[in-house]
Amino acid sequence: MTLRFYDTASAEVRDFVPLVPGQVSLYYCGATVQGMPHVGHIRSAIAFDQLTRWLQYRGFRVTVVRNVTDIDDKILAKSAASFGPDFEDEPGALRNEEWWALAYRYEQEFLKAYDTLGVSRPTYEPRATGHIPEMHALIQQLIDRGHAYPALDDSGDVYFDVRSWSKYGTLTRQKLDDMQGAPDADPRGKKDPRDFALWKGYKEGEPTTASWTSPWGPGRPGWHLECSAMVTKYLGTEFDIHGGGLDLRFPHHENEMAQSQAAGHGFANFWMHNGMVTYAGEKMSKSIGNTVSPAEMLELAPPRVVRYYLGQAQYRSVLDYQPTSLQEAAAAVERIDGFLSRAARVLPGAPAAGSPTDAPAPCVPDAFAAAMDDDLNVPQALAALHDAVRAGNTALTAGDLDAAGNAVAAVTAMVEVLGLNATAQPAADEEATTALGVLIEAQLEARALARASKDWAASDAIRDTLTAAGVVVEDGPDGASWSLKRG
């Protein structure tokens, strides 16, 4: 077994060897909780959930940290807008909402979306506002080492001195003089326009609750500093993998790496970035109205279908959304579920389609493992999954129960690793679900009697009734099987 991942910093696929044998430390950037989750947030979370699950399958103990940015310019601006005349309502929005209440409300929306789509809870999920002392300590380290300075205009800002760090720009392979100025603070107190804010001094009109005392005056942390302080606290000064969306490479991750390494930290051994989501080949944009949110997707399809769609591409590639995307994903999930449902009727103890299991996962097929080891090549892994489904159906048709059982075990293992049985299921009463199954089986028995007596009209009527109710009936050599229509 050789795990290989693409490292953004070196721009190559490298063998992955953890810093501590048997353990993996993973940090990926969570949300700035200033609005509802968008599809890019969720795609990123699913990609790193797939990574986590595969590392765990390979026997590693994985410590996952996903931060919450709960203090930021955008959060303050959104909160201020809720007090003004131009306030625009959105689902769950409240007038006169304090910044911290707004941040907490949206944080819960993110957690709901993650849970619904089967994204495992991280080991730690720290909030930026809970780590101000660690941020002060990191700023002071950088000042002491000559890489940061208090603003020259007595504003209370503290900046990272980019010209003091010769490696600045190496993550994204840019030259400093080609970069634009950092837009995160007024440039008047900077030595260089590209210097970025580590600490932002309090400004007139800002809420006093969004300000903390510091050696440089009251204020709040810069965005880039927050992640460096939090990852160091939970994973140490050197760790295995830092992840996030491709859009975070610059300036966020470039600045994170610079300030952390300038403080003497080894920081991330691998940088992994997931690709963006587009709409019919174009970048999603609210201004041109071509966006689709996770909530909208979940109105169109069940959680397992949405997860299948958002997780089906190789994580580094662009994922393009088309009007038919969820239908295609639903058809793929239905093929998997149809096989497992069919097998469950003839194989004792076979797991029901889409249901999680506490049993130890059997081994995945070699083709699946090779694909996942090769920089999480999920498209090739899904090909192996559907090959096993086809082989299993062929075995069931031929009456080869041993081969069918092996296919069930393989499919179940692959579904488990991909998290396709981990999504939130629609609320349903267990007794009602059992009663539904009894009623459907009774209808199928009546249909079988009608077919045996060549009463084709009665047989067709029963099938039509079940189809209208969303029940898919499949006839086979062992009789009729059924499943509920997905999507």
C-alpha positions as CSV (number, residue, x, y, z in Angstrom):
1,M,0.0,0.0,0.0
2,T,1.4,3.4,-1.0
3,L,-0.8,6.4,-0.5
4,R,-0.1,9.3,-2.8
5,F,-1.6,12.8,-2.7
6,Y,-1.1,16.0,-4.7
7,D,0.8,18.6,-2.7
8,T,0.0,22.1,-3.8
9,A,3.2,23.5,-2.3
10,S,5.4,21.2,-4.4
11,A,3.0,21.0,-7.3
12,E,3.4,17.2,-7.5
13,V,1.9,14.0,-6.4
14,R,4.0,12.7,-3.5
15,D,4.0,9.5,-1.4
16,F,2.2,10.2,1.9
17,V,4.1,9.3,5.0
18,P,2.6,10.6,8.2
19,L,4.8,12.5,10.7
20,V,3.8,10.0,13.4
21,P,3.5,6.4,12.3
22,G,-0.1,5.2,12.4
23,Q,-1.6,8.7,13.0
24,V,-2.7,11.5,10.7
25,S,-3.2,15.1,11.6
26,L,-5.6,17.0,9.3
27,Y,-6.8,20.6,9.4
28,Y,-9.2,22.0,6.8
29,C,-10.7,25.4,6.6
30,G,-14.3,25.6,7.7
31,A,-16.8,28.4,7.2
32,T,-16.8,32.1,7.8
33,V,-20.3,32.0,9.3
34,Q,-21.7,35.2,7.7
35,G,-24.4,33.5,5.6
36,M,-26.0,30.3,4.6
37,P,-23.7,27.5,3.4
38,H,-23.1,27.4,-0.4
39,V,-22.3,24.4,-2.5
40,G,-18.6,25.1,-2.5
41,H,-18.5,24.9,1.3
42,I,-20.2,21.5,1.2
43,R,-18.2,20.1,-1.6
44,S,-15.0,20.9,0.3
45,A,-16.3,19.2,3.5
46,I,-17.4,16.1,1.6
47,A,-14.0,15.9,-0.1
48,F,-12.1,16.0,3.2
49,D,-14.6,13.6,4.7
50,Q,-13.8,11.1,2.0
51,L,-10.1,11.6,2.7
52,T,-10.7,11.1,6.4
53,R,-12.7,7.9,5.8
54,W,-10.1,6.5,3.5
55,L,-7.3,7.2,5.9
56,Q,-9.3,5.5,8.6
57,Y,-10.0,2.5,6.4
58,R,-6.3,2.3,5.8
59,G,-5.8,1.9,9.6
60,F,-4.7,5.4,10.6
61,R,-6.0,7.2,13.6
62,V,-7.0,10.6,12.2
63,T,-7.3,13.8,14.2
64,V,-9.4,16.3,12.2
65,V,-9.7,20.0,13.0
66,R,-12.2,22.2,11.1
67,N,-12.3,25.8,12.3
68,V,-15.2,28.2,12.5
69,T,-14.4,31.8,11.7
70,D,-17.0,33.6,13.9
71,I,-15.4,37.1,13.8
72,D,-14.7,38.8,10.5
73,D,-15.4,41.9,8.5
74,K,-18.2,40.2,6.5
75,I,-19.9,39.1,9.7
76,L,-19.8,42.6,11.1
77,A,-21.1,44.1,7.9
78,K,-23.9,41.5,7.6
79,S,-24.9,42.3,11.2
80,A,-24.8,46.0,10.7
81,A,-27.0,45.6,7.6
82,S,-29.7,44.0,9.8
83,F,-30.0,47.3,11.7
84,G,-30.3,49.4,8.6
85,P,-33.0,50.4,6.2
86,D,-31.6,48.3,3.4
87,F,-31.9,45.1,5.3
88,E,-32.8,42.2,3.0
89,D,-34.7,39.3,4.5
90,E,-33.4,35.7,3.8
91,P,-34.4,32.4,5.5
92,G,-33.8,32.7,9.2
93,A,-32.5,36.3,9.0
94,L,-33.4,38.6,12.0
95,R,-33.6,42.3,12.2
96,N,-31.3,44.1,14.7
97,E,-29.2,40.9,15.1
98,E,-25.9,41.3,17.0
99,W,-22.9,39.9,15.2
100,W,-22.3,37.1,17.6
101,A,-25.9,35.9,17.4
102,L,-25.7,36.0,13.6
103,A,-22.5,34.0,13.6
104,Y,-23.9,31.4,15.9
105,R,-27.2,31.1,13.9
106,Y,-25.3,30.5,10.6
107,E,-22.9,28.1,12.4
108,Q,-25.9,25.9,13.2
109,E,-27.0,26.0,9.6
110,F,-23.6,24.7,8.5
111,L,-23.7,21.9,11.1
112,K,-27.1,21.0,9.9
113,A,-26.0,20.8,6.3
114,Y,-22.8,18.8,7.2
115,D,-24.9,16.3,9.3
116,T,-27.6,15.9,6.7
117,L,-25.0,15.0,4.0
118,G,-23.1,12.6,6.2
119,V,-20.0,14.7,6.9
120,S,-18.4,13.3,10.0
121,R,-18.0,15.6,12.9
122,P,-14.3,16.7,13.3
123,T,-12.3,15.8,16.3
124,Y,-12.2,19.5,17.2
125,E,-14.1,22.4,15.8
126,P,-12.7,25.5,17.4
127,R,-14.1,29.0,17.1
128,A,-11.8,31.9,16.4
129,T,-13.2,34.0,19.2
130,G,-12.2,31.3,21.7
131,H,-8.5,31.6,20.9
132,I,-7.6,35.3,21.3
133,P,-4.7,34.6,23.8
134,E,-3.1,32.1,21.4
135,M,-3.3,34.8,18.6
136,H,-1.7,37.4,20.8
137,A,1.2,35.0,21.5
138,L,1.7,34.3,17.8
139,I,1.8,38.0,17.0
140,Q,4.3,38.7,19.7
141,Q,6.5,35.8,18.4
142,L,6.5,37.4,14.9
143,I,7.3,40.9,16.3
144,D,10.2,39.5,18.3
145,R,11.6,37.6,15.2
146,G,11.4,40.8,13.1
147,H,8.5,39.7,10.9
148,A,5.7,41.9,12.2
149,Y,5.3,45.5,13.4
150,P,2.6,47.7,14.9
151,A,1.1,50.1,12.4
152,L,3.0,53.3,11.7
153,D,-0.1,55.4,12.1
154,D,-1.0,54.4,15.7
155,S,-4.2,52.8,14.5
156,G,-3.7,49.8,16.7
157,D,-3.2,47.5,13.6
158,V,-0.4,45.0,13.5
159,Y,1.0,43.9,10.2
160,F,3.1,41.0,8.8
161,D,6.1,42.4,7.0
162,V,6.1,40.4,3.8
163,R,9.5,41.7,2.7
164,S,11.0,40.3,5.8
165,W,10.2,36.7,4.7
166,S,12.0,35.7,1.6
167,K,9.7,32.7,1.0
168,Y,6.6,34.7,0.7
169,G,4.7,33.7,-2.4
170,T,6.1,30.2,-2.7
171,L,2.8,28.3,-2.1
172,T,1.2,29.9,-5.1
173,R,4.5,30.5,-7.0
174,Q,4.2,34.3,-7.2
175,K,6.7,37.1,-7.1
176,L,6.1,39.7,-4.4
177,D,6.4,42.7,-6.7
178,D,3.7,41.2,-9.0
179,M,1.1,41.0,-6.2
180,Q,-1.5,43.6,-5.5
181,G,-1.8,45.3,-2.1
182,A,-3.6,43.4,0.7
183,P,-7.2,44.8,0.9
184,D,-7.7,43.7,4.5
185,A,-6.9,47.1,6.2
186,D,-6.2,50.7,5.4
187,P,-2.7,50.9,3.8
188,R,-1.7,54.2,5.5
189,G,0.1,52.5,8.4
190,K,1.9,49.9,6.3
191,K,5.5,49.7,5.3
192,D,4.4,47.9,2.1
193,P,0.8,47.7,0.6
194,R,1.1,43.9,0.5
195,D,1.7,43.6,4.2
196,F,-1.4,41.9,5.7
197,A,-3.2,42.5,9.0
198,L,-2.5,40.2,12.0
199,W,-4.5,42.5,14.4
200,K,-7.1,45.1,13.4
201,G,-7.3,48.1,15.8
202,Y,-10.8,49.1,16.9
203,K,-12.5,51.7,14.7
204,E,-15.2,54.2,15.6
205,G,-18.6,52.8,14.9
206,E,-17.7,49.1,15.3
207,P,-19.5,47.1,18.1
208,T,-17.4,47.2,21.3
209,T,-18.3,43.5,21.8
210,A,-16.2,42.8,18.6
211,S,-13.1,44.1,20.3
212,W,-10.6,42.5,22.7
213,T,-7.8,44.1,24.7
214,S,-4.3,43.5,23.5
215,P,-0.7,44.8,23.9
216,W,-1.3,46.9,20.8
217,G,-4.7,48.3,21.8
218,P,-8.2,47.1,21.5
219,G,-9.2,45.3,18.3
220,R,-9.8,41.9,16.7
221,P,-7.7,39.3,14.9
222,G,-7.0,39.2,11.2
223,W,-8.5,36.3,9.3
224,H,-5.3,34.6,8.3
225,L,-3.9,34.7,11.9
226,E,-6.9,32.8,13.3
227,C,-6.2,29.6,11.5
228,S,-2.4,29.6,12.3
229,A,-3.2,30.0,16.0
230,M,-5.9,27.4,16.1
231,V,-4.1,24.7,14.1
232,T,-1.0,25.1,16.2
233,K,-3.0,24.7,19.4
234,Y,-4.7,21.4,18.4
235,L,-2.2,19.8,16.1
236,G,1.1,21.3,17.0
237,T,3.6,23.4,15.1
238,E,4.0,20.7,12.4
239,F,1.2,18.5,11.1
240,D,0.4,16.3,8.1
241,I,-2.2,17.9,5.9
242,H,-3.8,21.4,5.5
243,G,-6.8,21.5,3.3
244,G,-9.4,23.8,1.9
245,G,-11.0,25.1,-1.3
246,L,-8.8,26.2,-4.2
247,D,-10.0,29.7,-3.8
248,L,-8.3,29.9,-0.4
249,R,-4.8,29.3,-1.8
250,F,-4.2,33.1,-2.1
251,P,-4.2,35.1,0.0
252,H,-5.4,33.0,2.9
253,H,-3.2,29.9,2.8
254,E,-0.2,31.8,1.4
255,N,-0.4,34.1,4.4
256,E,-1.0,31.3,6.9
257,M,2.1,29.5,5.7
258,A,4.2,32.6,5.7
259,Q,3.3,33.8,9.2
260,S,3.6,30.3,10.7
261,Q,6.9,29.4,9.1
262,A,8.2,32.9,10.0
263,A,7.4,32.1,13.6
264,G,9.6,29.0,13.3
265,H,6.9,26.4,12.7
266,G,7.3,23.6,10.2
267,F,3.5,23.8,9.6
268,A,1.8,21.7,7.0
269,N,3.6,18.7,5.3
270,F,1.0,18.5,2.6
271,W,-1.4,21.2,1.2
272,M,-4.5,19.7,-0.5
273,H,-7.1,21.9,-2.3
274,N,-10.4,20.9,-3.7
275,G,-11.7,22.3,-7.0
276,M,-14.6,24.6,-7.5
277,V,-18.2,24.0,-8.5
278,T,-19.5,25.6,-11.7
279,Y,-23.0,25.9,-13.2
280,A,-23.1,24.7,-16.8
281,G,-19.5,25.6,-17.3
282,E,-19.6,29.0,-15.8
283,K,-18.6,30.3,-12.4
284,M,-21.5,30.5,-10.0
285,S,-22.5,34.0,-9.2
286,K,-25.5,35.5,-7.4
287,S,-25.3,38.6,-9.7
288,I,-26.1,36.5,-12.8
289,G,-28.5,34.1,-11.0
290,N,-26.7,30.9,-11.8
291,T,-26.2,29.6,-8.2
292,V,-27.7,26.5,-6.6
293,S,-27.5,26.0,-2.9
294,P,-27.3,22.8,-0.9
295,A,-30.8,23.6,0.5
296,E,-32.1,23.8,-3.1
297,M,-30.4,20.5,-4.0
298,L,-31.9,18.8,-1.0
299,E,-35.4,20.0,-2.2
300,L,-34.7,18.2,-5.5
301,A,-33.1,15.0,-4.2
302,P,-32.5,12.9,-1.0
303,P,-29.3,13.5,0.9
304,R,-27.6,10.4,-0.4
305,V,-28.1,11.5,-3.9
306,V,-26.8,15.0,-3.2
307,R,-23.8,13.5,-1.5
308,Y,-23.2,11.2,-4.4
309,Y,-23.3,14.1,-6.8
310,L,-21.0,16.4,-4.8
311,G,-18.5,13.7,-4.1
312,Q,-18.4,11.9,-7.5
313,A,-15.6,14.0,-9.1
314,Q,-11.9,13.8,-8.3
315,Y,-11.5,16.3,-5.5
316,R,-9.0,18.5,-7.4
317,S,-11.1,18.8,-10.5
318,V,-13.9,21.2,-11.3
319,L,-17.4,19.8,-10.6
320,D,-19.9,21.1,-13.1
321,Y,-23.6,21.3,-12.1
322,Q,-26.1,20.8,-14.9
323,P,-30.0,20.7,-14.6
324,T,-29.8,16.9,-15.0
325,S,-26.9,16.3,-12.6
326,L,-29.1,15.2,-9.6
327,Q,-31.2,12.9,-11.8
328,E,-28.1,11.2,-13.0
329,A,-26.8,10.8,-9.5
330,A,-30.2,9.5,-8.4
331,A,-30.1,6.9,-11.1
332,A,-26.6,5.8,-9.9
333,V,-27.7,5.5,-6.3
334,E,-30.8,3.6,-7.4
335,R,-28.7,1.0,-9.2
336,I,-26.7,0.5,-6.0
337,D,-29.8,0.3,-3.8
338,G,-31.7,-1.9,-6.3
339,F,-29.0,-4.5,-6.2
340,L,-28.7,-4.5,-2.4
341,S,-32.5,-4.6,-2.0
342,R,-32.7,-7.5,-4.5
343,A,-29.9,-9.4,-2.7
344,A,-31.5,-8.8,0.8
345,R,-34.5,-10.9,-0.3
346,V,-32.5,-14.0,-1.1
347,L,-29.4,-13.6,1.1
348,P,-30.0,-13.9,4.9
349,G,-28.4,-11.1,6.8
350,A,-27.6,-8.9,3.8
351,P,-27.7,-5.2,4.8
352,A,-30.6,-3.0,3.6
353,A,-29.8,-0.4,1.0
354,G,-28.6,2.9,2.4
355,S,-28.5,1.7,6.0
356,P,-25.4,2.2,8.2
357,T,-23.9,-0.8,9.9
358,D,-21.7,-1.3,13.0
359,A,-20.2,-4.5,11.6
360,P,-16.5,-4.4,10.6
361,A,-16.2,-3.4,7.0
362,P,-15.0,-6.2,4.7
363,C,-12.2,-5.5,2.3
364,V,-12.9,-3.3,-0.7
365,P,-11.9,-4.6,-4.1
366,D,-8.3,-4.0,-5.2
367,A,-9.4,-1.7,-8.1
368,F,-11.3,0.5,-5.6
369,A,-8.3,0.6,-3.2
370,A,-5.8,1.4,-5.9
371,A,-8.0,4.3,-7.1
372,M,-8.4,5.8,-3.6
373,D,-4.7,5.4,-2.8
374,D,-3.9,7.3,-6.0
375,D,-4.8,10.8,-4.8
376,L,-8.4,9.9,-4.0
377,N,-9.4,9.0,-7.5
378,V,-13.1,8.8,-6.7
379,P,-14.4,8.5,-10.3
380,Q,-12.3,5.3,-10.7
381,A,-13.4,4.1,-7.3
382,L,-17.1,4.6,-8.3
383,A,-16.4,2.6,-11.5
384,A,-15.2,-0.3,-9.3
385,L,-18.4,0.1,-7.2
386,H,-20.7,-0.1,-10.2
387,D,-18.7,-3.0,-11.6
388,A,-19.4,-4.9,-8.4
389,V,-23.1,-4.0,-8.6
390,R,-23.3,-5.4,-12.2
391,A,-21.5,-8.5,-11.2
392,G,-23.8,-9.0,-8.2
393,N,-26.9,-8.7,-10.3
394,T,-25.5,-11.2,-12.8
395,A,-24.8,-13.6,-10.0
396,L,-28.3,-13.2,-8.6
397,T,-29.9,-13.8,-12.0
398,A,-27.7,-17.0,-12.4
399,G,-28.6,-18.2,-8.9
400,D,-25.0,-18.0,-7.8
401,L,-25.6,-17.0,-4.2
402,D,-21.9,-17.3,-3.1
403,A,-20.8,-14.8,-5.8
404,A,-23.8,-12.6,-5.0
405,G,-22.8,-12.6,-1.3
406,N,-19.3,-11.6,-2.2
407,A,-20.6,-8.7,-4.3
408,V,-22.9,-7.5,-1.5
409,A,-19.9,-7.5,0.9
410,A,-17.8,-5.5,-1.6
411,V,-20.5,-3.0,-2.4
412,T,-21.3,-2.5,1.3
413,A,-17.6,-1.8,2.1
414,M,-17.3,0.7,-0.7
415,V,-20.5,2.5,0.1
416,E,-19.3,2.7,3.7
417,V,-15.9,4.2,2.8
418,L,-17.6,6.8,0.5
419,G,-20.0,7.8,3.2
420,L,-23.0,7.0,1.1
421,N,-24.8,5.3,3.9
422,A,-24.0,8.0,6.5
423,T,-26.4,10.7,5.4
424,A,-29.4,11.8,7.4
425,Q,-32.4,9.7,6.5
426,P,-35.8,11.3,6.1
427,A,-37.7,11.1,9.4
428,A,-39.9,8.0,9.5
429,D,-41.5,5.9,12.2
430,E,-39.8,2.5,12.3
431,E,-43.1,0.7,12.9
432,A,-44.7,2.6,10.0
433,T,-41.8,1.5,7.8
434,T,-42.3,-2.1,8.8
435,A,-46.0,-1.9,8.2
436,L,-45.3,-0.4,4.7
437,G,-43.1,-3.4,3.8
438,V,-45.8,-5.9,5.0
439,L,-48.4,-4.2,2.8
440,I,-46.2,-4.1,-0.2
441,E,-45.3,-7.8,0.2
442,A,-49.0,-8.6,0.5
443,Q,-49.6,-6.8,-2.8
444,L,-46.8,-8.6,-4.5
445,E,-48.2,-12.0,-3.2
446,A,-51.6,-11.1,-4.7
447,R,-49.9,-10.1,-8.0
448,A,-48.1,-13.4,-8.0
449,L,-51.4,-15.3,-7.6
450,A,-53.0,-13.3,-10.4
451,R,-50.0,-14.1,-12.7
452,A,-50.2,-17.8,-11.8
453,S,-53.9,-17.8,-12.8
454,K,-53.1,-15.7,-15.9
455,D,-55.2,-12.8,-14.7
456,W,-53.0,-10.3,-16.4
457,A,-55.4,-7.4,-15.9
458,A,-55.3,-7.8,-12.1
459,S,-51.5,-8.3,-12.2
460,D,-51.0,-5.1,-14.2
461,A,-53.4,-3.2,-12.0
462,I,-51.5,-4.1,-8.8
463,R,-48.2,-3.1,-10.4
464,D,-49.6,0.2,-11.6
465,T,-50.9,1.0,-8.2
466,L,-47.5,0.3,-6.6
467,T,-45.7,2.3,-9.3
468,A,-48.0,5.3,-8.7
469,A,-47.1,5.0,-5.0
470,G,-43.4,5.2,-5.7
471,V,-42.6,1.5,-5.4
472,V,-40.4,0.1,-8.1
473,V,-41.2,-3.6,-8.9
474,E,-38.6,-5.8,-10.6
475,D,-39.4,-9.3,-11.8
476,G,-36.7,-12.0,-11.6
477,P,-36.2,-15.7,-11.6
478,D,-36.8,-15.7,-7.8
479,G,-40.0,-13.7,-8.0
480,A,-40.7,-10.0,-7.8
481,S,-38.5,-7.6,-5.7
482,W,-39.3,-4.0,-4.8
483,S,-37.6,-0.8,-3.8
484,L,-38.8,2.7,-3.1
485,K,-38.2,5.2,-6.0
486,R,-35.4,7.7,-5.1
487,G,-35.5,11.4,-5.8
